[in-house]
C-alpha cells in the first residue's frame, strides 16, 4: 500500500508496527524525518498521528477519507474564551526562505475532496492534482 492510497480508516486500523513502517517509508520518500507516532484524543475519539520534521518545521500525516459533517449537541464541549495571537506573515516568510509554502485555498479544497465519491466530478471532468503524489 502506498500512502497515496491510505484512508483515515485504514490508517487507524493498521498495527503499530505496520503504521511505523509506513511512516518511515513516507519520511524516506519525502525527505523528512519521522518525529514519531502518537495517539491523540479529541471529543471522545482517539486517532493515531504521525509527525514529521524538515529543517525544524513539523508536518502531520493527514490521511483522506469521507468526513462526517454536522453538529452533535450531545458531543459539544464548552471551552473557555481564549485570545490567540498569530504571526502568519512571519511564518510565511520563513516557509519561503526554506523553499516551502502553504497550500492555496483551492489546493486545500481539492486535497480535502480528493476521492470523495459524491463530489459531482467523474472521469475526465474530475479536477487533476496540482502535484502528482504517486
Beta strands, then each sheet from edge to edge (+ up, - down):
strand 1: 33-42
strand 2: 45-54
strand 3: 57-60
sheet 1: 1+ 2- 3+
end
